Amino acid sequence: MTARTTSIETARPVRALRTPYHSLGGDDTMRVPDWAQHRSVYRTSGRTLYLVETDRLDEARADLRSLGHAGWDVRIAEDPSGSGARIALTRGELARAA
């Protein structure tokens, strides 16, 4: 299976080190969107990867743009059959801060 990969560029520096769900929720709240059907978190030294699988990528696009503008590195790997996508969310600042 060959996936098509796209990336959403970050627009500004990140202020606080938080989860993508905090970035979507605002101040001190979290929002886990309905399109984020299967979620996993992987941690290594200095970096955390949030992996989200969805079959509702069209619903996710506005949130993913918002995350990109909030400083998240958003990588989307679409299933060529059109049945879904894997979305990887990381923050470069976490690696530099460690």
Residue pairs with C-beta under 8 A, 6 or more apart in sequence:
1 79
1 80
1 81
2 80
3 77
3 78
3 79
3 80
3 86
4 77
4 78
4 80
5 75
5 76
5 77
5 78
6 75
6 76
6 78
7 73
7 74
7 75
7 76
8 64
8 65
8 67
8 68
8 74
8 76
9 68
10 68
10 69
10 71
10 72
10 73
10 92
11 68
11 69
12 69
12 70
12 71
13 71
13 93
14 70
14 71
14 72
14 91
14 93
15 71
16 22
17 91
17 93
17 94
17 97
19 30
19 50
20 50
20 67
20 72
20 89
21 30
21 31
21 32
22 28
22 29
22 30
23 66
23 67
23 70
23 71
23 72
24 30
24 31
24 32
24 33
24 63
24 66
24 67
25 31
32 39
33 59
33 60
33 63
34 56
34 59
35 54
35 56
35 57
35 59
35 60
35 63
36 52
36 54
36 60
37 52
37 53
37 54
37 55
37 56
38 52
38 53
38 54
39 50
39 51
39 52
39 53
40 50
40 51
40 52
41 48
41 49
41 50
41 51
42 48
42 49
42 51
43 49
45 98
46 94
46 95
46 97
46 98
47 90
47 94
47 95
47 98
48 90
48 91
48 94
49 88
49 89
49 90
50 88
50 89
50 90
51 86
51 87
51 88
51 89
52 86
52 87
52 89
53 84
53 85
53 86
53 87
54 60
54 84
54 85
54 87
55 83
55 84
55 85
57 76
57 78
57 84
57 85
60 85
60 87
64 74
64 76
64 87
67 74
67 89
68 74
71 91
71 93
72 89
72 90
72 91
73 88
73 89
73 90
73 91
73 92
74 87
74 88
74 89
75 87
75 88
75 89
76 85
76 86
76 87
77 85
77 86
77 87
77 88
78 84
78 85
79 85
